[in-house]
Amino acid sequence: MSGLGSEAGRTVVANGTVATDYGVFQAHVAIVGDRIAGLFTDDDILQGADEVIDASGCVVMPGAIDPHSHFEDPGHTEREDFTTGTMAAAAGGYTTVIEHPLTYPATTTVDLYTSKREMAKQKVMIDFGLWGALTPTSLEHMEGQWHEGAMGFKAFIPYSDPSYPNASDDDLLRGMQIAAAKDALVLVHCENDDILQANRARLKAAGRSGDLMAHPESRPPFTEEEAAHRALYIARQAGARLQVVHTSSPETLEVIIAARAGGQTASAEVCPHHLLLDLDDYRRLGPWGCCAPPIRSRAHVDGMWTHVLSGELDSLISDHCAYTIEEKSIGYTDILECPLGCQVIQETVPV
């Protein structure tokens, strides 16, 4: 194995299409011990290897990191736990996941954070991290969670779950100030709750609960765009680093891009379902495609791709969130009460 010394435990992943940050090309990946030793195009590297893995017809790439996943552990392990969730992640090409605090109980205190971390350590199959919580009741725990390993804090502008109350503008400001003092990231789910809830009430009153299209109509792009404006403005006042999670509208991205151009530290995530699916797919999938923000029109999907291909999006995330078949099937009779989320962690990288 020319140029790599005589160490034991030498493996070559051969004949694959290697994807790097500087190009995509045919190469052999040489591994010595537990480290990548180099990329080679000369077949001589295959001689003397302890193991050759033939990757012909495959893409060989670094293990992916998913900074936005929701496992249902603790609280709803009939849906999924840290073992099955991280097994699916590994099968889909992830080597690290960072899990969000909306479990049962929600990870809103220092003690709940540490107990969840220690529990997960015993069950995960890959590397993991845990985000901290930014809720009205967790502000006093943010610094403690940061000391225990939380690199950032998740906030909802819209209502999400009684156990994880959404943040008022004042909560956001105070939480962002706490995060800024530690240079921690603030991750915000941006949808205007007043407009969203009023839309839901009107659609219910009109008897639209059984109409699949009532869900995307209740959460139009404007609800995300306005809330992103607000989150960016509050973050700028607080001096906090902001990540707008699971963006689905090109206008949301344009607001973030403009904020960055003005010197603000702001980033954006995107999910596979907001890049690959449109409303025609949603009509076909029904409850299985019910998520928040909802799947958008083809014009919105194409607009998102424009920003992806220009390098203006920061992070491809799964926003994986599993439910049982029975729970999702509620959407066939009342789409406005359907649990929100898609089971996508094993599919995100391949698709």
PyMOL commands that set and color helices and strands:
alter all, ss='L'
color gray80, all
select helices_A, chain A and resi 43-46+82-91+110-121+139-147+169-181+193-205+214-218+221-238+250-261+273-276+279-289+298-309+325-332+335-337
alter helices_A, ss='H'
color red, helices_A
select strands_A, chain A and resi 10-20+23-32+35-40+51-54+59-60+64-70+94-99+127-130+132-133+152-156+185-189+241-244+266-270+315-316+320-321
alter strands_A, ss='S'
color yellow, strands_A
deselect
rebuild
show_as cartoon
